[in-house]
Amino acid sequence: MALPNLTGVGRLTADPELRFTPSSKAVASIPLAFNSRRLNQQTQQWEDGDVLYVRGTVWERLAENAAETLAKGMEVIVTGELRTESWEKDGQKHERTALLIRSIAPNLAFATAVVTKAAPAQNGAQGGAQPRGQGQQGRPQQSRPTQPPADDPWAIDNARGHSDEPPF
C-alpha cells in the first residue's frame, strides 16, 4: 500500500537544518506547521484553529536549495509523503508523523522570489540524474535557433526593432 500524500500550505517554524550523510549526500530537516484559520462572522476577526506540526525531510539538491532559499516564518507550498518515524531513547519508544518532501517553494502570495536554474548535479539530483543531452521528462534537448523562424508571430521586426501588429 502506498503512503499517503500531502499537498498543503504551511509555515517554517525554524530555519532548515542542512547536514551531510557519511556518503556526502545532503539532507535537510524542515520543521513545518499547518494550521487552519477562519473568519469569525460575529467579530470579523481571524481565529486560529488546530495546528499540525510535521518534521519535513528533503534530500540531495533539493535539500541544498531549500536550505539556501527558505527561512523561519516563510509560508511555503509543499508536497510529499507522510510517514511515521520511530526511535527509542532511554528505553522509551517514540513515534512522530514526518513528511518526505518531494517539492517545496515559497508562497508567492506573501513573498517574491528570484529563480535561477541550478547547474547540473555532479553526483545526481533529487530523483536521479538525467542522461547527458536529456532535458525534463527524458525528452532530448533541442538546440535553440539563433534566429526565430520566418513564420514566428512573436518575432521582432529587425527593420523597425518591434512589431506593431499583434500576432493573432
C-alpha positions in Angstrom: 0.0 0.0 0.0 1.3 3.5 -0.9 2.0 6.1 1.7 -0.5 9.0 1.9 0.5 12.1 0.0 0.2 15.6 1.4 0.0 18.8 -0.6 -0.5 21.9 1.5 0.5 25.4 2.6 2.4 25.7 5.8 5.0 27.8 7.6 8.5 27.0 8.6 8.9 27.0 12.4 12.7 27.2 12.2 15.3 27.6 9.5 16.1 24.5 7.5 19.0 22.5 9.1 21.4 21.2 6.4 23.8 18.3 7.1 25.5 15.6 5.2 25.5 11.8 5.5 28.8 9.9 5.7 28.5 9.2 2.0 28.2 13.0 1.4 24.5 13.2 0.5 22.9 16.4 1.6 19.8 16.1 3.8 17.9 18.9 5.4 15.3 19.0 8.2 12.5 21.5 7.7 10.0 21.8 10.6 6.6 22.8 9.4 3.3 24.0 10.9 0.0 23.6 9.1 -2.9 25.4 10.7 -6.5 26.3 9.9 -7.8 29.8 10.1 -11.3 31.0 9.8 -13.1 34.4 9.9 -15.4 34.7 12.9 -18.5 36.3 11.4 -19.5 37.9 14.7 -16.2 39.7 15.5 -14.9 39.9 11.9 -11.5 38.7 13.3 -9.4 35.8 12.0 -9.1 32.9 14.5 -6.5 30.2 14.5 -7.8 26.6 14.6 -6.0 23.3 15.0 -2.3 23.1 14.2 -0.4 20.1 12.8 3.4 20.2 13.4 5.4 18.0 11.0 9.1 17.5 10.5 9.9 17.6 6.8 13.0 16.0 5.3 14.5 16.8 1.9 17.5 15.2 0.2 20.3 16.0 -2.2 20.0 19.1 -4.4 16.5 19.9 -3.1 18.0 19.9 0.4 20.8 22.3 -0.5 18.4 24.6 -2.5 15.8 24.7 0.4 18.5 25.5 3.0 19.8 28.3 0.8 16.3 29.7 0.0 13.9 29.2 2.9 13.9 30.7 6.4 11.9 30.6 9.6 8.4 32.1 9.3 8.1 31.7 5.5 4.9 30.4 4.1 5.6 27.5 1.7 3.7 25.2 -0.6 4.8 21.7 -0.1 4.2 18.2 -1.5 5.4 14.9 -0.1 4.6 11.6 1.5 3.5 11.2 5.1 5.2 8.5 7.2 5.8 7.6 10.8 9.3 7.9 12.2 10.1 5.6 15.2 13.1 5.6 17.6 14.0 4.5 21.0 15.5 6.8 23.6 16.3 5.9 27.2 14.3 2.7 26.9 11.2 4.6 25.7 9.8 4.1 22.2 8.8 7.3 20.4 6.9 8.0 17.2 6.0 11.1 15.2 4.5 12.0 11.9 7.1 13.0 9.3 6.9 14.3 5.7 9.3 13.1 3.0 9.2 16.3 0.9 9.2 15.9 -2.9 8.8 19.6 -3.7 8.7 22.8 -1.7 8.5 26.5 -2.7 7.8 29.9 -1.1 4.2 31.0 -1.4 4.4 34.0 -3.8 1.2 35.5 -2.3 3.4 36.7 0.6 7.0 36.8 -0.9 8.9 37.5 -4.0 11.4 35.1 -5.5 14.2 35.3 -8.0 14.5 32.0 -9.7 17.8 30.8 -11.2 18.3 27.4 -12.9 20.7 25.3 -10.9 23.8 23.9 -12.6 23.6 20.2 -13.4 24.5 18.0 -10.4 27.8 16.2 -10.4 26.6 13.3 -8.4 23.0 13.1 -9.5 20.0 15.1 -8.3 16.7 14.5 -6.5 15.1 11.6 -8.3 18.3 10.6 -10.2 20.5 12.2 -12.7 19.4 13.0 -16.3 21.4 11.3 -19.0 23.6 13.8 -20.9 21.6 15.5 -23.7 18.3 14.8 -21.9 16.0 17.5 -20.5 13.0 17.4 -18.3 10.8 14.3 -18.6 13.5 12.5 -20.6 13.0 14.4 -23.7 16.0 15.3 -25.9 17.1 18.9 -25.5 16.6 20.9 -28.6 19.2 23.4 -29.7 17.9 26.9 -29.8 17.8 28.5 -33.2 19.9 31.7 -33.5 17.1 33.4 -35.4 13.4 32.9 -35.0 11.5 31.1 -37.7 10.1 33.3 -40.5 6.5 32.4 -39.6 7.0 33.2 -35.8 4.2 35.6 -34.9 6.2 36.8 -31.8 9.4 37.6 -33.7 10.8 41.1 -33.7 10.8 43.1 -36.9 14.5 43.7 -37.4 14.0 46.7 -39.6 11.9 48.5 -37.0 13.0 46.7 -33.9 9.5 45.7 -32.9 6.2 44.7 -34.4 3.1 46.9 -34.3 0.7 44.1 -35.2 -0.5 41.6 -32.6 0.4 38.1 -33.5 -3.2 36.9 -33.7 
